[in-house]
Amino acid sequence: MNLKKLKKIDVFFIFLLCFPFHFLYEWFPNSLFALFFPVNESIWEHMKLFLSSITFVSLFDIWCLKKYAIPFHNFFLNLFLSIFLGILCFLILYLPLYYKIGEKMFLTFLLLFLVILTTQIFSYFFLKLKEIKWGEKIALFLLVALFLLFGYFTYYPPKTDLFFDKMEEKYGINTYVLP
């Protein structure tokens, strides 16, 4: 096992985990799952799929990296940047398409796969960089802040299109729009 092989495996695991992770809150509705998995069909809530899938696969990665003595640096900084860049790239590419042609499942899945592939290519090269001394501490803080931000917006979403579930006509976890 080497880093390149691990990152190839990661692409498929992250992509495949998005499917069960999409439904975990629906299957097991509770406050903890609301923080990590989509609670509705809004675009923002679906960004939790990057957050949870990449984080979950990173737990597998850290185990493999240590077990196979694969040299690496900047693990938490890499994790934060992979999540952040994944969300950012997906939104930048997806939103114009969504507003122009609506939701097309095949296109959404293709874009999801391509963004995951891109983040893992980035991750491969970033883990090979020299250690960035301040990076790990700042990254841990930013990861916690990112999880808290997603949690906060789950319960108190801004009233914008990005946070609106058109299927159930609500924002966040429990903010229905009155007729």
Secondary structure, DSSP 8 states (H G I E B T S, - for coil): --HHHHHHHHHHHHHHHHHHHHHHHHHS-SHHHHHHS-SSS-HHHHTHHHHHHHHHHHHHHHHHHHHTT-----HHHHHHHHHHHHHHHHHHHHHHHHHHH---HHHHHHHHHHHHHHHHHHHHHHHHS---TTHHHHHHHHHHHHHHHHHHHHHS--SSGGGEETTTTEETTTEE---
